Amino acid sequence: NLESINLWKEIEKEEGINLLTSISGVHMTTQRFEDIDKLATTARKNGVQYQLMDGEQLSKKFPTFTDISKDYKCFVHNNAYLINSHRTLGRLQGLATKYGAQLRDNCKVVDISKQPS
């Protein structure tokens, strides 16, 4: 979701560290073509560049995908991200503390409630 990417980028900016790595995303199916069509519609509405291709075309573009049947319908985009989970967890814990959260290790959670400000 584009909104969540923007929020992650805000955290990166505030923390001065890269938490996300941009990668290509591939969604593929042999049966639920309507799901691929929905992805394409959403991408188009949000200005995300993408390609639709069959399995053979995917194999040619990305040799990692070998022997993919032409029966596959594939949605390929460059708007996917990997999150550096180790680095991110520490940063999110720091931000939570900065904004008033109390973090406690090895404690049973019996209630979560919002305190008046």
C-alpha positions as CSV (number, residue, x, y, z in Angstrom):
1,N,0.0,0.0,0.0
2,L,1.5,3.3,-1.0
3,E,0.4,5.1,2.2
4,S,2.3,2.5,4.3
5,I,5.4,3.0,2.1
6,N,5.2,6.8,2.8
7,L,5.0,6.1,6.5
8,W,8.0,3.8,6.4
9,K,9.9,6.5,4.6
10,E,9.0,9.0,7.3
11,I,10.4,6.7,9.9
12,E,13.6,6.3,7.8
13,K,13.9,10.0,7.6
14,E,13.3,10.6,11.3
15,E,15.8,7.9,12.3
16,G,18.3,8.7,9.6
17,I,18.7,5.1,8.6
18,N,17.5,2.8,5.7
19,L,15.0,0.2,6.8
20,L,13.6,-0.7,3.4
21,T,15.2,-2.2,0.4
22,S,13.4,-1.7,-3.0
23,I,12.9,-4.9,-5.0
24,S,10.7,-6.1,-7.9
25,G,7.5,-7.7,-7.0
26,V,6.0,-10.7,-8.9
27,H,2.5,-11.9,-8.5
28,M,1.5,-14.9,-10.7
29,T,-1.4,-17.3,-11.1
30,T,-2.8,-19.9,-13.4
31,Q,-6.4,-19.7,-12.2
32,R,-7.3,-16.4,-10.6
33,F,-6.7,-14.0,-13.4
34,E,-9.2,-11.6,-11.9
35,D,-6.8,-11.0,-9.0
36,I,-4.0,-10.0,-11.4
37,D,-6.5,-7.7,-13.2
38,K,-7.4,-6.1,-9.8
39,L,-3.7,-5.5,-9.1
40,A,-3.3,-3.9,-12.5
41,T,-6.3,-1.6,-12.0
42,T,-5.1,-0.5,-8.5
43,A,-1.6,0.1,-9.8
44,R,-2.9,2.2,-12.7
45,K,-5.1,4.3,-10.4
46,N,-2.0,5.0,-8.1
47,G,0.5,5.7,-10.9
48,V,2.5,2.6,-10.2
49,Q,4.3,1.2,-13.3
50,Y,3.9,-2.4,-13.9
51,Q,4.0,-5.1,-16.6
52,L,1.6,-7.9,-17.4
53,M,3.2,-11.0,-18.9
54,D,2.8,-14.7,-19.3
55,G,5.0,-17.3,-17.6
56,E,7.4,-17.7,-20.6
57,Q,7.9,-13.9,-20.8
58,L,8.6,-13.9,-17.0
59,S,11.2,-16.6,-17.4
60,K,13.0,-14.6,-20.1
61,K,13.0,-11.4,-18.1
62,F,13.9,-13.1,-14.8
63,P,16.0,-16.2,-15.4
64,T,15.5,-17.2,-11.8
65,F,12.0,-18.3,-12.7
66,T,12.8,-21.3,-14.8
67,D,10.3,-23.4,-16.8
68,I,7.3,-21.3,-16.0
69,S,4.4,-22.3,-18.2
70,K,2.8,-19.9,-20.6
71,D,-0.4,-20.6,-18.7
72,Y,0.6,-18.2,-15.9
73,K,-0.5,-14.6,-15.9
74,C,2.0,-12.5,-14.1
75,F,2.0,-8.9,-12.7
76,V,5.5,-7.5,-12.3
77,H,6.2,-4.1,-10.6
78,N,9.1,-2.3,-9.0
79,N,7.2,-1.1,-5.9
80,A,7.9,-3.9,-3.5
81,Y,10.1,-3.6,-0.5
82,L,12.0,-5.9,2.0
83,I,12.1,-4.7,5.6
84,N,15.3,-5.1,7.5
85,S,13.6,-6.7,10.5
86,H,16.5,-6.7,12.9
87,R,17.3,-3.1,12.4
88,T,13.7,-2.0,12.2
89,L,12.5,-3.7,15.4
90,G,15.1,-1.7,17.5
91,R,14.2,1.6,15.8
92,L,10.4,1.0,16.3
93,Q,11.0,0.2,19.9
94,G,13.0,3.5,20.3
95,L,10.3,5.5,18.6
96,A,7.6,3.9,20.8
97,T,9.6,4.9,23.9
98,K,10.2,8.4,22.5
99,Y,6.5,8.9,22.1
100,G,5.6,7.7,25.6
101,A,5.3,3.9,25.4
102,Q,6.6,1.8,28.2
103,L,8.2,-1.4,26.9
104,R,8.6,-4.3,29.3
105,D,10.3,-7.6,28.5
106,N,9.2,-11.0,29.8
107,C,5.9,-9.7,31.3
108,K,2.4,-11.1,30.8
109,V,0.1,-8.6,29.1
110,V,-3.2,-8.5,31.0
111,D,-4.6,-5.2,29.6
112,I,-3.9,-2.5,27.0
113,S,-5.5,0.9,27.6
114,K,-5.0,4.4,26.4
115,Q,-4.0,6.8,29.2
116,P,-5.4,10.3,29.2
117,S,-2.8,12.9,27.9
